[in-house]
Amino acid sequence: MRTCCLLVVFVGWSLLFGSVALQAQDPAAEVVRVFILAGQSNMEGKAANKLLEHQALDPTTAELFAHLRRDDQWVVRDDVFIKFLQRHGSLTIGYGSPNQTGLELEFGTVMGEHFAEPVLLIKTAWGGHSLYQKFRSPSAGFPAEDRLQLELFQAQKRVTDDNAKNQRNDPLPTMDDIKAPYGSSYRAMMNEVQTTFADYDQLFPTLRGKKLELTGFVWFQGFNDMFGDGVPEEYESNLKHFIQDVRRDLNSPELPFVIGLLGQNGSKPAEGAMLKIQQAQWAMNSVPGFQGNVKAIRTDELVDKEAERLFPDWQKNFEAWEKVGSDRPYHYYGSAIWFTRIGHDLGDAMLELLGDVR
């Protein structure tokens, strides 16, 4: 595998990006396999820890989680580490949203069981962030000028109305204000990677002296791109730009890239904007230059059917519901089973792309 370059370059449109140097490392040092996990709220992880605790002990579901436990406790791995924004440590439950767990637990376990070297997960995820706007990568450019002008008009009208209603005198947004959010999460993601590479020996003392080697990227996102005129239709182009820009800015031209398709439709066929996003994500499998190094997988087929069955009447049957789910359908019911299955299949897809790399 190619190692991460010593420079991560942020390139921009009308915005200014600097060159950020990563810490130089001894080329003869032991390798640490690094995987970037990126996306929005479902990459954060929405399965409640208390649900995992219950299902790990429930005879009907315990087998699904047995490999993650030892001596009636959750395994805290000494060979897989994770950095998720302000949190960092050895991989175990609880590295999702507060008091929740996501696909990182099973994905990291699959990687840890495969590699003899230590594994480091860098998770960069923020709820509600679209690829159209905040994750928009540099080469995608800004949306068309008429769309930006419409956004400016709408924003200025909101401020004007609010000022009149509340006797305020807030300044009206400018075009620079409208443009500022575009690419903000892309830049934050790259900054998380850079700072983790720079500070890993302080964050993870047991990895001190080892060499971080960027090995793969996992993308699990798409829900917010279903909304807005023309936004779903742009997803395919934006995702292609995103993959190309990530690889360029991390100096890893064939970085293995795994995509979890939007799957909240579960057992029902996707339709409308959700189907458009799924088709756009699936199309990455056949983009010239992506064959053999990009793989999109379906997540709807992994649905937790018991959570799906109980959700419509969850309030009437809350005692039964809280034993299978912990959130809404847009968060995959907060199903520990569904998130675990997704993590496992994303891990398998990553290993398929990596081939004989061990």
HELIX and SHEET records of a PDB file:
HELIX    1   1 SER A   41  GLU A   44  1                                   4    
HELIX    2   2 ASN A   49  LEU A   57  1                                   9    
HELIX    3   3 ALA A   62  PHE A   65  1                                   4    
HELIX    4   4 ALA A   66  LEU A   68  5                                   3    
HELIX    5   5 GLU A  104  HIS A  114  1                                  11    
HELIX    6   6 PRO A  138  ALA A  140  5                                   3    
HELIX    7   7 GLU A  145  ASN A  166  1                                  22    
HELIX    8   8 MET A  175  LYS A  179  1                                   5    
HELIX    9   9 SER A  184  LEU A  203  1                                  20    
HELIX   10  10 PRO A  205  LEU A  207  5                                   3    
HELIX   11  11 PHE A  223  MET A  226  5                                   4    
HELIX   12  12 VAL A  231  ASP A  249  1                                  19    
HELIX   13  13 GLY A  272  TRP A  282  1                                  11    
HELIX   14  14 ALA A  283  SER A  286  5                                   4    
HELIX   15  15 ASP A  300  LEU A  302  5                                   3    
HELIX   16  16 LYS A  305  LEU A  310  1                                   6    
HELIX   17  17 PHE A  311  ASP A  313  5                                   3    
HELIX   18  18 PHE A  318  TRP A  321  1                                   4    
HELIX   19  19 PRO A  329  GLY A  334  5                                   6    
HELIX   20  20 ALA A  336  LEU A  354  1                                  19    
SHEET    1   A 2 LEU A   7  VAL A   9  0                                        
SHEET    2   A 2 SER A  19  ALA A  21 -1                                        
SHEET    1   B 7 ARG A  87  SER A  90  0                                        
SHEET    2   B 7 VAL A  80  PHE A  84 -1                                        
SHEET    3   B 7 VAL A 119  ALA A 125  1                                        
SHEET    4   B 7 VAL A  31  GLY A  39  1                                        
SHEET    5   B 7 LYS A 211  PHE A 220  1                                        
SHEET    6   B 7 PHE A 257  GLY A 260  1                                        
SHEET    7   B 7 VAL A 294  ILE A 297  1                                        
SHEET    1   C 2 ALA A  47  ALA A  48  0                                        
SHEET    2   C 2 GLN A 100  THR A 101 -1                                        
SHEET    1   D 2 ARG A  69  ARG A  70  0                                        
SHEET    2   D 2 GLN A  73  TRP A  74 -1                                        
END                                                                             
